Amino acid sequence: MVRFGVIGAGHIGKRHAEMIERNADAQLVGIADSRAKELLDIEKYQVPFYSNLESLLAGPEFDVLCVATPNGLHASHALAGLEAKKHVVIEKPMGLSRAECENVIHKAMTVHKMVFCVMQNRYSPPSEWIKSIIDQGILGKIFMVQVNCYWNRDDRYYKKGGWKGSQKLDGGTLFTQFSHFIDIMYWLFGDVSDIKATFADFNHSGLTEFEDSGTVNFRFVNGGLGCINYSTGVWDTNFESSLTVIAENGTIKIGGQYMNEVEYCHIKNYTMPQLPPANPANDYGPYKGSAANHNYIFDNVVDAITQGGMPTTNAMEGLKVVEIIENIYKQNPFLKSKSGALEGVLQTR
């Protein structure tokens, strides 16, 4: 039996707690949050509640700390868990800088504990399918890759006094909303170089300290051109998250609101198999997030600890996703335009 403690009892922390309780080989032993318990809607989890991480770590014996706190606290909370000789599961992003992630990796190596980064979109049937055909070389040379992420996040999401929208605790749209899709891109096609990015804040003035939209162009180190176009300025509801691949032997588009549907597949001498249905998106009331695949994450954690398996998203991969985003955001390139919008241009090599 693998025992878990959870720090952070928001939507994602409760998702972690639920997945732990559903796993026959896992046990939830405690939840911690800085907010009062009666505000958190966690009564159904019949485990001790702690007002801070220090109390949780000093409380019941457990094996794995799940970090589901604001982004800017992920690395420090993971380090505290590792210092206490716990394995750690870190919600995306692993940190808000490469340096933070390196500190976590170094500590994990020092104390001989594992770090699991939550990138559950890898488990969706379209993601697993395209990974398999790329690994087999079926597409041949990759020419162009386009990632489009167009979601809604408005004042129903960004609450006054909350951490979302803060540069220090949120980090930016690519960290909070779209790091899952950057992870899929990196997982499939590898690292990027020659980054050029343009940002704007169209309708989040007063809601966030960073951009709500951007276009990013780059080259893949392994060959081919890539771009990411993204926005949280879509009116009312999420529109799409899509991946289009133009390659030597064919063209693929995976779309839908959460990159969960194969919309187009035309590949030389290849017949598209029937894929199982994808899980629905995480539903947070007025807004929705990525696919509800957290159960696979916890199956992997239990397998790695009890059977010697490997993390499906290891710490080095978590670091690379953060590094790519950091390189896109590098030098804080925002300038106030005459219209009041935040705009910026960045070039790195």
Rosetta blueprint (number, residue, H / E / L):
1 M L
2 V E
3 R E
4 F E
5 G E
6 V E
7 I E
8 G L
9 A L
10 G L
11 H H
12 I H
13 G H
14 K H
15 R H
16 H H
17 A H
18 E H
19 M H
20 I H
21 E H
22 R H
23 N L
24 A L
25 D L
26 A E
27 Q E
28 L E
29 V E
30 G E
31 I E
32 A E
33 D L
34 S L
35 R L
36 A L
37 K H
38 E H
39 L H
40 L L
41 D L
42 I L
43 E L
44 K L
45 Y L
46 Q L
47 V L
48 P L
49 F E
50 Y E
51 S L
52 N L
53 L H
54 E H
55 S H
56 L H
57 L H
58 A H
59 G L
60 P L
61 E L
62 F L
63 D L
64 V E
65 L E
66 C E
67 V E
68 A L
69 T L
70 P L
71 N H
72 G H
73 L H
74 H H
75 A H
76 S H
77 H H
78 A H
79 L H
80 A H
81 G H
82 L H
83 E H
84 A L
85 K L
86 K L
87 H E
88 V E
89 V E
90 I E
91 E L
92 K L
93 P L
94 M L
95 G L
96 L L
97 S L
98 R H
99 A H
100 E H
101 C H
102 E H
103 N H
104 V H
105 I H
106 H H
107 K H
108 A H
109 M H
110 T H
111 V H
112 H L
113 K L
114 M L
115 V E
116 F E
117 C E
118 V L
119 M L
120 Q H
121 N H
122 R H
123 Y H
124 S L
125 P H
126 P H
127 S H
128 E H
129 W H
130 I H
131 K H
132 S H
133 I H
134 I H
135 D H
136 Q L
137 G L
138 I L
139 L L
140 G L
141 K L
142 I E
143 F E
144 M E
145 V E
146 Q E
147 V E
148 N E
149 C E
150 Y E
151 W L
152 N E
153 R L
154 D L
155 D L
156 R L
157 Y L
158 Y L
159 K L
160 K L
161 G L
162 G L
163 W L
164 K L
165 G L
166 S L
167 Q L
168 K L
169 L L
170 D L
171 G L
172 G L
173 T H
174 L H
175 F H
176 T H
177 Q L
178 F L
179 S H
180 H H
181 F H
182 I H
183 D H
184 I H
185 M H
186 Y H
187 W H
188 L H
189 F H
190 G L
191 D L
192 V E
193 S E
194 D E
195 I E
196 K E
197 A E
198 T E
199 F E
200 A E
201 D L
202 F L
203 N L
204 H L
205 S L
206 G L
207 L L
208 T L
209 E L
210 F L
211 E L
212 D L
213 S E
214 G E
215 T E
216 V E
217 N E
218 F E
219 R E
220 F E
221 V L
222 N L
223 G L
224 G L
225 L E
226 G E
227 C E
228 I E
229 N E
230 Y E
231 S E
232 T L
233 G E
234 V L
235 W L
236 D L
237 T L
238 N L
239 F L
240 E E
241 S E
242 S E
243 L E
244 T E
245 V E
246 I E
247 A E
248 E L
249 N L
250 G E
251 T E
252 I E
253 K E
254 I E
255 G E
256 G L
257 Q L
258 Y L
259 M L
260 N L
261 E E
262 V E
263 E E
264 Y E
265 C E
266 H E
267 I E
268 K L
269 N L
270 Y L
271 T L
272 M L
273 P L
274 Q L
275 L L
276 P L
277 P L
278 A L
279 N L
280 P L
281 A E
282 N E
283 D E
284 Y L
285 G L
286 P L
287 Y L
288 K E
289 G E
290 S E
291 A E
292 A L
293 N L
294 H H
295 N H
296 Y H
297 I H
298 F H
299 D H
300 N H
301 V H
302 V H
303 D H
304 A H
305 I H
306 T H
307 Q H
308 G L
309 G L
310 M L
311 P L
312 T L
313 T L
314 N L
315 A H
316 M H
317 E H
318 G H
319 L H
320 K H
321 V H
322 V H
323 E H
324 I H
325 I H
326 E H
327 N H
328 I H
329 Y H
330 K L
331 Q L
332 N L
333 P L
334 F E
335 L E
336 K E
337 S L
338 K L
339 S L
340 G L
341 A L
342 L E
343 E E
344 G E
345 V E
346 L E
347 Q E
348 T L
349 R L
